[in-house]
Amino acid sequence: MNSQTPINLMLVEDERIVAFDLKNQLQSFGYRVGAMVGSGEQALACIAKIAPDLVLMDIHLEGAMDGVMAATEIQQRHQIPVIYLTAFAEDDTLQRALASRPFGYLVKPWDVRELHASIQMALARREVELAVENSELRLRLALDAASLGVFEWLPQSNRLHGDGHLGALFGDTRMPLDESWEAFTARVHDDDRERVTEALGQARCCGETVHIEFRTLRTNGGPHVLEANVRAYSGLGSEGRVVGILQDVTQRRQSEDSLRRSSVVFHTAAEAIVIASTERQVVAVNAAFTRITGYSEAEALGFDTDLLLGVQRGGHDSAAFFATLAASPDSYWQGEVLCQRRSGERFPAWQSLSVVRNPLNQISNFVIAFSDVSEIHVVEERLNHLAHHDPLTGLPNRLLFDDRLGQAIELARRQKHSCLLLFLDLDSFKVVNDTLGHSVGDELLRVIAGRLRDTLRGTDTVARLGGDEFVILASGANEKYAAELARKILNTVRLPVSLSGQKITVSASIGIAVYPANGNNQHLLMRAADIAMYSAKSAGRNRYCFYSQEMAAHTNERLLLEQGLRYAIEEKQLSVLYQPQVELANGQIFGVEALLRWQHPELGMVPPDRFIPIAEESGVIDSLGRWVLERACRDIAGLRNAAGEQLRLAVNVSAREFRREDFIQTLSETLAQTGFPAGALEIEITESTLQVIERSIEILGALKRLGIAVSIDDFGTGYSSLSILRDLPIDRIKIDRSFITHLPEKKDGVAIVKAMVALAGSLHMAIIAEGIESPEQAAILRQLGCDGGQGYLFSRPVAHPALTLLLADTPDPH
């Protein structure tokens, strides 16, 4: 390729985002992407116009023509190199792709530097092939014979007579020729006419043979280059003559020019080229041959090429191979061979062999071209490793693991054995990533991967599926071994890891599935292990669970709930109830807490503790939270307490909602749309949310600027840092019902509540207790200094109409 001209590529990819990303990466390497199309039909329609140097082709494309079909047509019509970029490497796909003779095959995900190397090697290979083809053409042209003609000039009569093959000069005149000297010289090129006249005069005077070349005018398909050998002869009396042989050497001169160009290609080509005799003995070699093999031309001349390089062609005998090549119709072969350098080092080479024949169709030479493909093999091995291994941990990836799992199941089926599948997920790994950064998270994954690898037997396989998920395959093992292995893995994973100057400890949840009891194919077995892993997480994490049918039923129910939540708002299955919050001193209602309820069409009333965690995990909590906030603000706006003040509204917000970038904006828009006063709104967050947002104090600051209060819900059940409580603008804490249930019987419970009240007072926070169900509980809380209360003693959660009646019945405190 001309290094001054950017390499022009065509990109055939039906995923536009992937195509634009790849285009940007290719342009960063200096390539020019002349066209991006999404189907094989589009590629064929514009390839002649774009004339790319190389095509990057996805296999699975939109439309009737896939990438293999398109590549085959491009090769047949335009002979443009094609490299496949695909996520598929099944045997049938590879066989179809191989039939199209591609210049490369990369399996996603791949590194752009490897793609760059593949493009350069493909273009280099194509360039050498073209150079060899041109060289062969020029050599054939150089063997064409020249045409001859005879002429006689009679100076006395100034006439010219001629006969024979004189078409290049006299093609428009009938033969034999008889014309004046002036008519002859008029056919000579203007720039050569004087020189021709002087040469003929010199021949006439000196009597020696004179050689001259000249050009003809463009009146006869020219200009042609003619070569003349002339000599003067004396005749009878004073009559003399000049006789000469005229040869059209136009093609010879063109052949010589072509040979000179071929010689440049021969000596400067990056590919080694050998010209051998019919006995396969070296006649000539180029500089690349010496560079690749270490043999100089002097050392190689006369040697049998296969013996000199120790060529191995898959067990084929050298003499028989060349005999077969000579007898083949196309007289051409190419393929990979194994060669040996002068140093004794063996290397793989891509070799092309061509038979050169003379005009009698007899073999005159063999032309052998080859290139060292050692680096290509290294790249292919690396690509193969990357295609089947996780780049972060070096463990097998999903593709390789699926293959091994399929083989293990097939072997177990034939031998009537069992095999075990363990699905492992790290607990709280996201917290490590969020707090310490992804680089620390990646290093933690590498450490865990190494521990898992060291824990297993040599016959077991561990793979990373992605994120913090690992799978372990144990063939020919029983459930007892699986349990022992799971316990061993849990203990190993729990060991502290020193990262970024601190010790980090994580645990794992493991699900175990057994073939064939829990599934007779890969999909079912993976699904069973995955379900068991989620059951282990639900049971408290840092444990393992074997798959059971009950787990499947629970998972199906969870799926039913998750899918139902996505349509619950549209189907009007949701409602908001309100539980009053009262002043313990006088029993007056000062606010309400909005509580979401779901009436499922099949499951009936679904309690919040069943569907809220699912909503948070699936992301549906975002839309549910916005709906509850807007509905509650519309319902409570304008409702007054007994003192005539706007009733306060408390709304729960999940950690996911709180971390949303548009949380403050959504909150402000809702207040503006509903007309609810910001000063009467209270956002309830959990202690776990408080820990997550420690680095996002600006969110709490924004709430305070809007006039919205913030309370900590379920206080005492988490692990709040006192420094966080001290430094963040928290208005109220809500004592969890678990501390109220056994009051006043449990003295330690009284002490804990007393401490919480004291803590709130010292931090200038209001305090409210949840779950009050008896007058005794209300009394003890009032004695301990608790401001407010909420529970069945005062009211169950009620709908909006019942709330208005309840407020109407509340007496004026004055």
PEBEL-V381504 format. One record per residue. N is the residue number from 1. PSI is psi in radians with two decimals (* if undefined). D_LAST is the distance of its C-alpha to the last C-alpha in Angstrom with 2 decimals. Layout:
BEGIN
N&PSI&D_LAST / N&PSI&D_LAST
END
This chain:
BEGIN
1&2.57&95.42 / 2&2.04&95.72 / 3&-0.33&93.45 / 4&-0.30&92.98 / 5&2.19&91.47 / 6&2.48&88.01 / 7&2.21&88.18 / 8&2.11&86.96 / 9&2.61&84.81 / 10&2.30&83.51 / 11&2.09&80.27 / 12&1.75&79.88 / 13&2.20&76.31 / 14&-0.15&74.02 / 15&1.87&70.77 / 16&-0.67&70.11 / 17&-0.80&67.77 / 18&-0.71&70.34 / 19&-0.79&73.10 / 20&-0.67&71.48 / 21&-0.77&70.65 / 22&-0.66&74.24 / 23&-0.79&75.58 / 24&-0.73&73.75 / 25&-0.72&75.05 / 26&-0.70&78.60 / 27&-0.52&78.53 / 28&-0.36&77.52 / 29&0.09&80.89 / 30&0.09&82.77 / 31&2.74&83.24 / 32&2.11&83.04 / 33&1.72&81.25 / 34&-0.45&83.17 / 35&2.54&81.26 / 36&2.09&78.33 / 37&2.82&78.56 / 38&0.03&76.73 / 39&2.83&79.55 / 40&-0.63&83.20 / 41&-0.74&84.18 / 42&-0.65&82.67 / 43&-0.79&84.43 / 44&-0.54&87.82 / 45&-0.56&87.23 / 46&0.02&86.70 / 47&-0.61&88.60 / 48&-0.63&91.86 / 49&-0.74&90.10 / 50&-0.64&88.13 / 51&1.03&91.10 / 52&2.74&89.05 / 53&-0.47&90.71 / 54&2.61&88.60 / 55&2.25&86.02 / 56&2.02&82.91 / 57&2.15&82.29 / 58&2.63&79.45 / 59&-0.84&80.82 / 60&1.87&78.00 / 61&2.81&77.60 / 62&2.65&76.23 / 63&3.08&78.89 / 64&-0.44&81.96 / 65&2.04&83.79 / 66&-3.13&82.50 / 67&-0.64&83.37 / 68&-0.77&86.54 / 69&-0.76&87.99 / 70&-0.74&87.22 / 71&-0.68&88.73 / 72&-0.77&91.89 / 73&-0.70&92.36 / 74&-0.72&91.81 / 75&-0.75&94.41 / 76&-0.68&96.93 / 77&-0.69&96.54 / 78&-0.21&95.76 / 79&0.78&96.39 / 80&2.32&93.16 / 81&2.54&91.73 / 82&2.31&88.56 / 83&2.24&86.08 / 84&2.37&83.61 / 85&1.88&79.95 / 86&2.81&78.27 / 87&0.09&75.83 / 88&2.42&78.32 / 89&0.54&81.32 / 90&2.79&82.32 / 91&-0.78&86.05 / 92&-0.66&86.55 / 93&-0.75&84.74 / 94&-0.71&86.83 / 95&-0.75&90.05 / 96&-0.73&89.30 / 97&-0.70&88.37 / 98&-0.62&91.53 / 99&-0.41&93.71 / 100&0.03&92.58 / 101&1.07&93.94 / 102&2.87&90.85 / 103&0.03&91.00 / 104&2.77&87.90 / 105&1.83&85.14 / 106&2.30&81.78 / 107&2.22&79.06 / 108&2.57&75.41 / 109&2.46&73.72 / 110&2.83&76.35 / 111&2.42&76.43 / 112&-0.47&77.38 / 113&-0.59&80.03 / 114&-0.65&81.75 / 115&-0.72&81.67 / 116&-0.77&83.20 / 117&-0.72&85.96 / 118&-0.71&86.62 / 119&-0.81&86.94 / 120&-0.72&89.37 / 121&-0.67&91.49 / 122&-0.75&91.58 / 123&-0.66&92.74 / 124&-0.73&95.29 / 125&-0.75&96.64 / 126&-0.67&96.89 / 127&-0.73&98.54 / 128&-0.70&101.20 / 129&-0.77&101.86 / 130&-0.68&102.38 / 131&-0.71&104.61 / 132&-0.73&106.76 / 133&-0.76&107.04 / 134&-0.67&108.10 / 135&-0.74&110.54 / 136&-0.69&112.14 / 137&-0.76&112.46 / 138&-0.63&114.08 / 139&-0.66&116.53 / 140&-0.68&117.61 / 141&-0.62&118.11 / 142&-0.29&120.22 / 143&-0.06&122.68 / 144&2.49&123.54 / 145&2.67&127.22 / 146&2.65&128.46 / 147&2.55&130.62 / 148&2.57&134.13 / 149&2.73&136.36 / 150&2.36&139.93 / 151&2.78&141.08 / 152&2.25&144.36 / 153&2.20&144.78 / 154&1.77&148.19 / 155&-0.58&148.17 / 156&-0.78&151.47 / 157&-0.11&150.25 / 158&0.68&146.64 / 159&2.69&145.59 / 160&2.22&143.08 / 161&2.51&143.55 / 162&2.82&141.03 / 163&2.86&140.14 / 164&-2.68&137.66 / 165&1.43&133.89 / 166&0.41&133.35 / 167&-0.56&130.42 / 168&-0.55&128.16 / 169&-0.63&130.57 / 170&0.59&132.52 / 171&-0.41&130.28 / 172&0.17&130.87 / 173&2.46&134.69 / 174&2.58&137.06 / 175&2.63&138.89 / 176&2.79&141.45 / 177&2.45&140.67 / 178&1.80&143.11 / 179&2.99&141.78 / 180&2.83&142.35 / 181&-0.66&141.16 / 182&-0.68&138.92 / 183&-0.63&137.20 / 184&-0.88&136.51 / 185&-0.42&135.10 / 186&-0.36&132.91 / 187&-0.19&131.02 / 188&2.54&130.25 / 189&2.46&127.00 / 190&-0.73&127.47 / 191&-0.32&126.52 / 192&-0.10&129.04 / 193&-0.80&131.95 / 194&-0.69&133.82 / 195&-0.69&133.45 / 196&-0.74&134.90 / 197&-0.74&137.87 / 198&-0.67&138.59 / 199&-0.74&138.44 / 200&-0.63&140.89 / 201&-0.70&143.18 / 202&-0.73&143.01 / 203&-0.64&143.94 / 204&-0.59&146.88 / 205&-0.78&148.19 / 206&-0.33&147.76 / 207&0.16&148.47 / 208&2.79&145.62 / 209&2.30&142.71 / 210&2.33&139.68 / 211&2.35&136.10 / 212&2.53&133.56 / 213&2.49&130.11 / 214&2.92&128.84 / 215&2.65&126.29 / 216&2.90&126.87 / 217&3.00&125.28 / 218&0.51&122.47 / 219&-0.05&124.90 / 220&0.87&125.24 / 221&0.25&121.78 / 222&-2.77&121.97 / 223&2.60&122.15 / 224&2.72&124.10 / 225&2.17&125.44 / 226&2.54&129.14 / 227&2.25&131.32 / 228&2.34&135.04 / 229&1.95&137.94 / 230&2.71&141.02 / 231&2.52&144.62 / 232&2.45&147.57 / 233&2.45&150.82 / 234&2.58&154.18 / 235&-2.85&155.94 / 236&2.34&159.47 / 237&-2.31&160.94 / 238&-0.03&158.34 / 239&2.25&155.68 / 240&2.94&152.71 / 241&2.73&149.41 / 242&2.09&145.95 / 243&2.48&144.57 / 244&2.85&141.11 / 245&2.25&138.49 / 246&2.22&135.18 / 247&2.32&132.07 / 248&1.86&128.58 / 249&0.34&126.49 / 250&-0.89&123.23 / 251&-0.61&121.71 / 252&-0.75&123.23 / 253&-0.72&121.67 / 254&-0.69&118.36 / 255&-0.69&118.76 / 256&-0.73&119.52 / 257&-0.72&116.42 / 258&-0.70&114.45 / 259&-0.64&115.98 / 260&-0.72&115.03 / 261&-0.70&111.44 / 262&-0.63&111.60 / 263&-0.69&113.01 / 264&-0.79&110.03 / 265&-0.78&107.68 / 266&-0.81&109.81 / 267&-0.38&109.75 / 268&-0.08&106.16 / 269&2.51&104.36 / 270&-0.33&101.72 / 271&2.41&103.13 / 272&2.35&106.33 / 273&2.30&109.29 / 274&2.29&112.61 / 275&2.13&115.69 / 276&2.72&117.92 / 277&3.12&121.37 / 278&-0.39&122.20 / 279&0.20&122.78 / 280&0.35&119.19 / 281&2.46&120.52 / 282&2.22&118.50 / 283&-0.70&119.98 / 284&2.63&117.20 / 285&2.77&113.67 / 286&3.13&111.04 / 287&-0.59&109.15 / 288&-0.57&106.07 / 289&-0.80&108.32 / 290&-0.72&109.28 / 291&-0.70&105.71 / 292&-0.74&104.39 / 293&-0.44&107.31 / 294&-0.10&108.84 / 295&2.27&112.33 / 296&2.92&114.20 / 297&-0.68&116.26 / 298&-0.65&119.48 / 299&-0.46&118.25 / 300&-0.48&117.18 / 301&2.32&120.20 / 302&-0.19&122.37 / 303&2.58&119.98 / 304&2.23&118.67 / 305&-0.75&115.03 / 306&-0.65&113.66 / 307&-0.70&115.68 / 308&-0.74&114.76 / 309&0.02&111.00 / 310&0.77&111.06 / 311&2.32&109.30 / 312&2.13&107.75 / 313&1.00&106.91 / 314&0.62&105.59 / 315&0.00&108.95 / 316&2.37&111.01 / 317&2.36&114.58 / 318&-0.87&115.10 / 319&-0.76&118.45 / 320&-0.65&117.31 / 321&-0.86&114.08 / 322&-0.58&115.92 / 323&-0.73&118.46 / 324&-0.71&115.71 / 325&-0.75&114.09 / 326&-0.54&117.44 / 327&-0.18&117.94 / 328&2.61&114.46 / 329&-0.73&114.27 / 330&-0.21&111.60 / 331&0.69&113.09 / 332&2.52&109.65 / 333&2.56&107.35 / 334&2.63&104.20 / 335&3.11&102.11 / 336&2.38&100.93 / 337&2.94&103.57 / 338&2.19&103.72 / 339&3.03&105.85 / 340&2.31&107.02 / 341&3.03&107.22 / 342&-0.52&110.16 / 343&-0.16&108.16 / 344&-0.18&107.91 / 345&2.32&104.19 / 346&2.58&103.38 / 347&2.60&100.98 / 348&2.49&99.86 / 349&2.53&101.20 / 350&2.01&100.75 / 351&2.44&104.32 / 352&2.29&105.84 / 353&2.34&109.53 / 354&2.49&111.64 / 355&2.24&115.30 / 356&2.25&117.38 / 357&2.62&120.39 / 358&3.10&123.40 / 359&-0.37&124.77 / 360&0.19&126.72 / 361&0.44&123.44 / 362&2.54&124.50 / 363&2.22&122.05 / 364&-0.56&122.55 / 365&2.86&119.45 / 366&2.34&116.13 / 367&2.12&113.13 / 368&2.15&110.49 / 369&2.40&107.11 / 370&2.73&104.39 / 371&2.61&101.24 / 372&2.05&99.60 / 373&0.42&96.38 / 374&-0.79&95.35 / 375&-0.62&92.27 / 376&-0.71&91.33 / 377&-0.70&91.53 / 378&-0.76&89.27 / 379&-0.73&86.75 / 380&-0.72&87.03 / 381&-0.68&86.46 / 382&-0.74&83.44 / 383&-0.72&82.08 / 384&-0.69&82.72 / 385&-0.75&80.86 / 386&-0.57&77.92 / 387&-0.38&77.89 / 388&0.06&77.58 / 389&2.63&75.65 / 390&2.14&72.24 / 391&-0.41&72.85 / 392&-0.83&70.14 / 393&-0.27&71.15 / 394&0.01&74.67 / 395&2.78&73.81 / 396&2.52&74.93 / 397&-3.01&72.61 / 398&-0.70&71.52 / 399&-0.88&74.81 / 400&-0.68&77.02 / 401&-0.71&74.79 / 402&-0.70&74.85 / 403&-0.80&78.63 / 404&-0.65&78.88 / 405&-0.72&76.42 / 406&-0.73&78.52 / 407&-0.72&81.67 / 408&-0.71&80.14 / 409&-0.73&79.03 / 410&-0.73&82.48 / 411&-0.75&84.20 / 412&-0.63&81.97 / 413&-0.76&82.68 / 414&-0.71&86.45 / 415&-0.03&86.47 / 416&0.77&83.88 / 417&3.10&81.75 / 418&2.81&78.05 / 419&2.69&76.30 / 420&2.50&72.86 / 421&2.14&70.34 / 422&2.16&67.53 / 423&2.05&64.74 / 424&2.32&63.01 / 425&2.28&59.90 / 426&2.46&58.57 / 427&2.33&55.00 / 428&0.48&52.68 / 429&-0.58&55.60 / 430&-0.58&53.41 / 431&-0.70&51.37 / 432&-0.80&54.67 / 433&-0.78&55.57 / 434&-0.61&52.21 / 435&-0.68&51.96 / 436&-0.20&55.63 / 437&2.77&57.21 / 438&-0.51&59.65 / 439&-0.70&62.71 / 440&-0.68&61.42 / 441&-0.72&60.48 / 442&-0.75&64.02 / 443&-0.64&65.58 / 444&-0.73&63.47 / 445&-0.69&64.76 / 446&-0.71&68.32 / 447&-0.81&67.92 / 448&-0.71&66.47 / 449&-0.75&69.30 / 450&-0.68&71.87 / 451&-0.73&70.40 / 452&-0.74&70.44 / 453&-0.70&74.02 / 454&-0.38&75.11 / 455&-0.49&73.44 / 456&2.84&75.26 / 457&2.87&78.81 / 458&-0.44&81.35 / 459&-0.17&81.34 / 460&2.79&77.57 / 461&2.32&75.96 / 462&2.39&72.68 / 463&2.71&71.41 / 464&2.13&68.45 / 465&-0.41&66.98 / 466&2.71&64.71 / 467&-2.25&61.58 / 468&0.51&61.08 / 469&2.28&62.72 / 470&2.64&66.00 / 471&2.54&68.19 / 472&2.27&70.83 / 473&2.14&73.77 / 474&1.85&75.64 / 475&2.59&78.70 / 476&0.50&80.44 / 477&2.89&77.65 / 478&3.12&75.73 / 479&-0.58&72.10 / 480&-0.77&72.67 / 481&-0.69&73.85 / 482&-0.76&70.85 / 483&-0.76&68.41 / 484&-0.74&70.34 / 485&-0.74&70.50 / 486&-0.76&66.77 / 487&-0.71&65.93 / 488&-0.71&68.43 / 489&-0.76&66.93 / 490&-0.75&63.35 / 491&-0.65&64.55 / 492&-0.76&66.50 / 493&-0.59&63.72 / 494&-0.25&61.29 / 495&2.40&63.57 / 496&2.58&62.10 / 497&2.23&63.44 / 498&1.94&63.86 / 499&2.39&62.90 / 500&0.66&61.99 / 501&0.19&62.11 / 502&2.77&59.69 / 503&2.25&59.96 / 504&2.33&58.43 / 505&2.19&58.07 / 506&2.78&57.50 / 507&-3.10&57.88 / 508&2.71&59.13 / 509&2.31&58.54 / 510&2.29&61.74 / 511&2.41&62.48 / 512&2.28&65.88 / 513&2.56&67.83 / 514&2.28&71.28 / 515&2.36&74.10 / 516&0.08&74.98 / 517&-0.67&72.34 / 518&0.08&69.36 / 519&2.39&71.16 / 520&0.19&74.72 / 521&3.03&74.41 / 522&-0.80&72.90 / 523&-0.84&69.92 / 524&-0.67&68.83 / 525&-0.73&69.41 / 526&-0.72&67.42 / 527&-0.71&64.54 / 528&-0.75&64.57 / 529&-0.66&64.52 / 530&-0.77&61.72 / 531&-0.75&59.60 / 532&-0.62&60.34 / 533&-0.76&59.32 / 534&-0.57&55.89 / 535&-0.67&55.53 / 536&-0.70&56.32 / 537&-0.76&53.62 / 538&-0.51&51.06 / 539&0.02&52.11 / 540&-0.03&51.15 / 541&3.02&53.92 / 542&0.83&56.80 / 543&3.04&58.62 / 544&2.71&61.08 / 545&2.43&61.02 / 546&2.55&63.88 / 547&2.51&63.44 / 548&2.84&62.70 / 549&-0.57&62.20 / 550&-0.64&58.61 / 551&-0.71&57.95 / 552&-0.73&59.46 / 553&-0.73&57.22 / 554&-0.71&54.16 / 555&-0.72&55.43 / 556&-0.69&56.04 / 557&-0.71&52.52 / 558&-0.73&51.22 / 559&-0.71&53.37 / 560&-0.73&52.06 / 561&-0.74&48.46 / 562&-0.80&49.30 / 563&-0.67&51.11 / 564&-0.63&48.44 / 565&-0.55&45.73 / 566&-0.36&47.74 / 567&0.04&47.38 / 568&-0.67&44.03 / 569&-0.83&42.15 / 570&-0.65&44.87 / 571&0.08&45.11 / 572&0.74&41.32 / 573&-0.17&41.19 / 574&2.63&38.11 / 575&2.78&34.46 / 576&2.18&31.20 / 577&2.80&28.56 / 578&2.20&25.09 / 579&2.14&23.57 / 580&2.61&19.83 / 581&2.22&18.86 / 582&2.76&15.80 / 583&2.10&14.19 / 584&-0.39&15.90 / 585&-0.66&13.50 / 586&-0.03&10.65 / 587&0.16&12.65 / 588&2.46&10.86 / 589&2.13&13.71 / 590&-0.23&14.39 / 591&3.09&18.02 / 592&2.69&21.13 / 593&2.25&24.73 / 594&2.22&27.50 / 595&2.20&30.23 / 596&2.40&33.63 / 597&2.59&35.46 / 598&2.09&39.11 / 599&1.69&40.73 / 600&2.40&44.44 / 601&-0.41&46.87 / 602&-0.68&49.17 / 603&-0.11&47.20 / 604&-2.66&44.01 / 605&2.02&40.62 / 606&2.12&41.47 / 607&2.61&39.03 / 608&-0.62&38.02 / 609&-0.17&39.79 / 610&-0.69&43.02 / 611&-0.38&42.89 / 612&-0.80&40.89 / 613&-0.65&43.68 / 614&-0.69&46.25 / 615&-0.66&44.40 / 616&-0.74&44.35 / 617&-0.66&48.04 / 618&-0.19&49.19 / 619&-0.07&47.18 / 620&-0.33&45.36 / 621&-0.47&42.07 / 622&-0.90&42.25 / 623&-0.65&42.06 / 624&-0.77&39.56 / 625&-0.77&37.22 / 626&-0.69&37.44 / 627&-0.79&36.83 / 628&-0.76&33.72 / 629&-0.82&32.22 / 630&-0.77&32.89 / 631&-0.78&31.78 / 632&-0.71&28.45 / 633&-0.70&27.74 / 634&-0.70&28.55 / 635&-0.76&26.44 / 636&-0.35&23.21 / 637&2.20&23.59 / 638&-0.26&21.00 / 639&2.42&18.66 / 640&2.62&15.00 / 641&-3.06&12.33 / 642&-0.41&8.93 / 643&0.03&8.06 / 644&0.17&11.31 / 645&2.71&13.56 / 646&2.24&16.99 / 647&2.34&17.19 / 648&2.57&19.45 / 649&2.19&22.87 / 650&2.23&25.22 / 651&2.26&28.91 / 652&2.42&31.79 / 653&2.27&34.87 / 654&2.85&38.24 / 655&-0.65&40.57 / 656&-0.79&42.99 / 657&-0.76&40.48 / 658&-0.59&39.31 / 659&-0.14&42.95 / 660&2.41&43.75 / 661&-0.54&44.93 / 662&0.33&42.97 / 663&-0.88&39.63 / 664&-0.72&37.86 / 665&-0.77&39.52 / 666&-0.71&38.51 / 667&-0.80&34.90 / 668&-0.75&34.84 / 669&-0.69&36.61 / 670&-0.76&34.20 / 671&-0.69&31.14 / 672&-0.70&33.08 / 673&-0.65&34.17 / 674&-0.28&30.83 / 675&0.22&28.68 / 676&2.33&26.27 / 677&2.31&24.82 / 678&-0.57&26.50 / 679&-0.27&23.54 / 680&0.07&21.67 / 681&2.43&24.83 / 682&2.21&25.79 / 683&2.16&29.42 / 684&2.21&30.18 / 685&2.72&33.66 / 686&2.94&35.52 / 687&-0.63&37.18 / 688&-0.66&40.57 / 689&-0.68&39.56 / 690&-0.65&38.45 / 691&-0.68&41.96 / 692&-0.63&43.64 / 693&0.22&41.78 / 694&-0.56&42.46 / 695&0.05&45.09 / 696&0.86&42.84 / 697&-0.37&40.17 / 698&-0.45&40.44 / 699&-0.83&38.58 / 700&-0.64&35.50 / 701&-0.70&35.94 / 702&-0.68&36.06 / 703&-0.75&32.79 / 704&-0.66&31.11 / 705&-0.53&32.62 / 706&-0.25&31.12 / 707&0.18&27.65 / 708&2.33&27.68 / 709&2.73&26.46 / 710&2.27&28.90 / 711&2.69&28.32 / 712&2.02&31.01 / 713&2.68&31.01 / 714&0.69&32.66 / 715&2.41&32.72 / 716&-0.24&35.30 / 717&-0.22&37.73 / 718&-2.65&39.62 / 719&1.07&41.33 / 720&2.44&39.20 / 721&2.31&40.80 / 722&-0.55&38.71 / 723&-0.59&40.31 / 724&-0.81&39.03 / 725&-0.63&35.44 / 726&-0.68&35.89 / 727&-0.42&37.51 / 728&2.57&35.75 / 729&1.33&32.41 / 730&2.34&30.37 / 731&-0.59&26.54 / 732&2.58&25.71 / 733&2.51&27.74 / 734&2.02&27.30 / 735&2.25&28.86 / 736&2.59&31.30 / 737&-0.40&30.92 / 738&-0.42&34.30 / 739&-0.22&32.82 / 740&-0.50&30.05 / 741&-0.76&32.26 / 742&0.29&33.94 / 743&2.59&31.11 / 744&0.24&31.06 / 745&-0.80&34.74 / 746&2.02&36.29 / 747&-0.65&36.06 / 748&-0.56&37.41 / 749&-0.69&34.64 / 750&-0.73&32.07 / 751&-0.69&34.02 / 752&-0.79&34.10 / 753&-0.70&30.36 / 754&-0.71&29.88 / 755&-0.69&32.35 / 756&-0.74&30.63 / 757&-0.75&27.28 / 758&-0.71&29.25 / 759&-0.79&31.10 / 760&-0.72&28.01 / 761&-0.73&26.60 / 762&-0.47&29.97 / 763&0.11&30.21 / 764&0.75&26.70 / 765&2.54&25.79 / 766&2.83&22.68 / 767&2.48&23.55 / 768&2.48&22.79 / 769&2.39&24.74 / 770&2.74&26.32 / 771&0.49&27.63 / 772&2.12&25.21 / 773&-0.12&26.39 / 774&2.67&25.66 / 775&-0.54&22.96 / 776&-0.72&25.45 / 777&-0.73&25.59 / 778&-0.71&21.82 / 779&-0.82&21.88 / 780&-0.64&24.85 / 781&-0.68&23.51 / 782&-0.70&20.27 / 783&-0.61&22.65 / 784&-0.14&24.83 / 785&0.28&22.12 / 786&2.33&21.71 / 787&-0.89&18.69 / 788&2.94&18.56 / 789&2.88&20.42 / 790&2.30&22.13 / 791&3.14&24.33 / 792&-0.38&25.25 / 793&-0.64&22.89 / 794&-0.78&20.01 / 795&2.52&22.17 / 796&2.88&25.66 / 797&2.32&26.45 / 798&2.80&26.06 / 799&2.96&27.47 / 800&-0.77&25.67 / 801&-0.73&25.36 / 802&-0.55&23.89 / 803&-0.73&21.36 / 804&-0.66&20.11 / 805&-0.69&19.79 / 806&-0.70&17.98 / 807&-0.60&15.35 / 808&-0.53&15.12 / 809&-0.17&14.58 / 810&2.16&11.72 / 811&2.67&8.54 / 812&2.22&5.36 / 813&-0.36&3.80 / 814&*&0.00
END
